[in-house]
């Protein structure tokens, strides 16, 4: 290995190793190629979990927030929660409206189908005895419910 400049290191291993070794030299820590072979990974100076959790130094003392900042964060979280609730309620309302619309559509379709059908009255009960099982399944009786609507009901149910 040949050193031309303190910031640049000449090496025949590749440019990535040069960067890693230069970083290690700046930190005054001898560093070889990592065992994992990931030469592009930077030299870790501190624990990354400390920075994520809001600690300032190695004693793991948390950075304290001001009261105003805490209240602002709480208010923001509450606003987000309220917005989520509103969105959920709107979605639920849309689902209920869609269910109601489909129910009304089915009801109208059934009424229209009943209006458009033509029926054949069977007056002779002897014909029923001659019919096959398949034909008997097709027979429907008309009944009137409490509301006055005419409904078709299976004859043998």
Secondary structure as UniProt FT lines:
FT   HELIX           15..26
FT   TURN            27..28
FT   TURN            35..36
FT   TURN            39..40
FT   HELIX           48..53
FT   TURN            58..59
FT   HELIX           67..116
FT   HELIX           125..130
FT   HELIX           133..138
FT   STRAND          140..144
FT   TURN            146..147
FT   STRAND          150..154
FT   TURN            155..156
//
